[in-house]
Amino acid sequence: MQLGVLVAMYRRGLHRDYPYFFNYTVLQVVSEPILFVIQRHSYNLYYWGYWVSIALSAVISFAVLQEIFHDAFRPYEALRDLSVILFRWSALVVLLVGVMWAITAAHTSQVDSITNGIVLVQKSVRLMQCGLVFFLLLFSEYLGISRRHLVFGIALGFGIFASISMLVATAVAHQTLMHVSVLRQINNAAYDVAIVIWLGYTALAPARSSVPQPDYDGDI
């Protein structure tokens, strides 16, 4: 299905409007078969390959968030610049939190520090994705973004998966009555739902750039 998202974006030229989301999808499509092959030959190589892919996914996901905000505030130049500044500060805060956590966890092994730091960044991105969806649900009309637009579909897919992923992580941490394998299947199902949303929007939904924007007099 994610390969279908790539094909739909490329055929409609959306990879030029949303390059970070396109790159994120490419990473997901390419990394899975590579990790599957590596796992059959070397577990250590698979281990590091897995965590490298998770780190790259978290970084690109953060870039996708900025891309969505940039597109949402496209008609408003002053607010668009403000959104870029806010995202830069958010990235700095996430980096500082990661550094402070690494310092406080100095007693753990170096490998554990690296992997736990990656998980921390990933959770921060998930939290921001949830906030992005609530933001668009509340203010999409004021920003002139219809719920049929691609930017809304991208944010919706990330938000649904991020919300369920955070709930699953909390359930695993507190050792609920549900088995870990069941929680893993729930998490996978949530990501499948997100891919279905992306596939539908990339194939059918109008992009923000293809929708005429009103001028200062309110006319189209």
Secondary structure, DSSP 8 states (H G I E B T S, - for coil): -HHHHHHHHHHTTHHHH-HHHHHHHHHHHHHHHHHHHHHTT-HHHHHHHHHHHHHHHHHHHHHHHHHHHHHHTTT-HHHHHHHHHHHHHHHHHHHHHHHHHHHHTTTS-HHHHHHHHHHHHHHHHHHHHHHHHHHHHHHTTTTT--TTSHHHHHHHHHHHHHHHHHHHHHHHHTT-SS-HHHHHHHHHHHHHHHHHHHHHHHHHS--GGGS----TTS--
